């Protein structure tokens, strides 16, 4: 995602679908951290001149902390367990 605001919808959906597929989303998380690194660096030094700047600064700081925590979680448990058959909807294919 090119913008912090897109983390909530697009990025979380990609992470959730990757986990549901039984794969680790660590590479996705690390790529997102790298993509937003310039944004995080630029906003970290700003003084929050007005309300909007202050909001962006705090929003970016929260997003960075979230990505850091998420990366640590997936480094600790690299391949999450895929949901068991009871968590999947029944197949519509005939038996």
Kinemage of the C-alpha trace (Angstrom):
@kinemage 1
@onewidth
@group {chain A} dominant
@subgroup {mainchain}
@vectorlist {calphas} color= white
{ca unk a 1} P 0.000 0.000 0.000
{ca unk a 2} L 1.326 3.406 -0.889
{ca unk a 3} L -0.603 5.183 1.856
{ca unk a 4} L -1.012 4.563 5.579
{ca unk a 5} L -4.783 4.960 5.162
{ca unk a 6} L -4.901 1.817 2.990
{ca unk a 7} L -3.552 -0.459 5.730
{ca unk a 8} L -6.922 -0.952 7.355
{ca unk a 9} L -8.716 -2.364 4.346
{ca unk a 10} L -6.453 -3.648 1.596
{ca unk a 11} L -3.432 -4.660 3.652
{ca unk a 12} L -5.372 -6.364 6.450
{ca unk a 13} L -7.386 -8.282 3.879
{ca unk a 14} L -4.201 -9.510 2.192
{ca unk a 15} L -2.730 -10.552 5.549
{ca unk a 16} L -5.920 -12.348 6.606
{ca unk a 17} L -6.232 -14.213 3.287
{ca unk a 18} L -2.566 -15.227 3.408
{ca unk a 19} L -2.995 -16.595 6.934
{ca unk a 20} L -6.202 -18.423 5.940
{ca unk a 21} L -4.236 -20.051 3.122
{ca unk a 22} L -1.841 -21.429 5.747
{ca unk a 23} L 1.082 -19.267 4.667
{ca unk a 24} L 3.089 -16.755 6.631
{ca unk a 25} L 2.470 -13.139 5.626
{ca unk a 26} L 5.868 -12.042 6.966
{ca unk a 27} L 7.205 -11.136 3.508
{ca unk a 28} L 4.071 -9.076 2.879
{ca unk a 29} L 4.468 -7.275 6.216
{ca unk a 30} L 8.156 -6.583 5.585
{ca unk a 31} L 7.413 -5.272 2.083
{ca unk a 32} L 4.777 -2.966 3.557
{ca unk a 33} L 7.227 -1.697 6.161
{ca unk a 34} L 9.741 -0.932 3.404
{ca unk a 35} L 7.122 0.758 1.211
{ca unk a 36} L 6.012 3.069 4.022
{ca unk a 37} L 9.478 3.713 5.509
{ca unk a 38} L 9.884 7.057 3.708
{ca unk a 39} L 6.454 8.175 4.909
{ca unk a 40} L 7.228 7.140 8.479
{ca unk a 41} L 10.595 8.919 8.377
{ca unk a 42} L 9.117 12.088 6.915
{ca unk a 43} L 6.320 12.315 9.448
{ca unk a 44} L 8.435 11.340 12.450
{ca unk a 45} L 10.350 14.606 12.326
{ca unk a 46} L 7.392 16.869 11.681
{ca unk a 47} L 6.163 19.152 14.399
{ca unk a 48} L 2.472 18.737 13.629
{ca unk a 49} L 1.988 22.330 12.528
{ca unk a 50} L -1.803 21.997 12.385
{ca unk a 51} L -4.486 19.484 13.306
{ca unk a 52} L -4.205 17.568 10.033
{ca unk a 53} L -0.415 17.273 10.269
{ca unk a 54} L -0.696 16.153 13.867
{ca unk a 55} L -3.292 13.545 12.885
{ca unk a 56} L -1.069 12.209 10.087
{ca unk a 57} L 1.913 12.045 12.427
{ca unk a 58} L 0.030 10.051 15.064
{ca unk a 59} L -1.701 7.847 12.512
{ca unk a 60} L 1.639 6.986 10.883
{ca unk a 61} L 3.253 6.283 14.261
{ca unk a 62} L 0.423 3.885 15.125
{ca unk a 63} L 0.679 2.165 11.744
{ca unk a 64} L 4.442 1.739 12.137
{ca unk a 65} L 4.015 0.245 15.588
{ca unk a 66} L 1.319 -2.098 14.266
{ca unk a 67} L 3.542 -3.300 11.397
{ca unk a 68} L 6.492 -3.774 13.772
{ca unk a 69} L 4.349 -5.832 16.162
{ca unk a 70} L 2.846 -7.841 13.310
{ca unk a 71} L 6.293 -8.632 11.886
{ca unk a 72} L 7.497 -9.749 15.331
{ca unk a 73} L 4.448 -11.987 15.706
{ca unk a 74} L 5.043 -13.721 12.386
{ca unk a 75} L 8.776 -14.077 13.042
{ca unk a 76} L 7.926 -15.872 16.302
{ca unk a 77} L 5.413 -18.165 14.558
{ca unk a 78} L 6.504 -18.176 10.893
{ca unk a 79} L 3.766 -20.411 9.508
{ca unk a 80} L 0.408 -19.937 11.179
{ca unk a 81} L -1.909 -22.876 11.425
{ca unk a 82} L -4.420 -23.010 8.621
{ca unk a 83} L -8.014 -23.229 9.785
{ca unk a 84} L -9.184 -26.781 10.273
{ca unk a 85} L -11.925 -28.369 8.188
{ca unk a 86} L -14.525 -27.377 10.761
{ca unk a 87} L -13.743 -23.717 10.054
{ca unk a 88} L -14.242 -24.052 6.308
{ca unk a 89} L -17.632 -23.958 4.633
{ca unk a 90} L -18.812 -27.284 3.213
{ca unk a 91} L -17.912 -27.939 -0.388
{ca unk a 92} L -20.640 -27.553 -2.941
{ca unk a 93} L -19.126 -30.279 -5.119
{ca unk a 94} L -21.048 -33.553 -5.212
{ca unk a 95} L -19.576 -36.420 -3.198
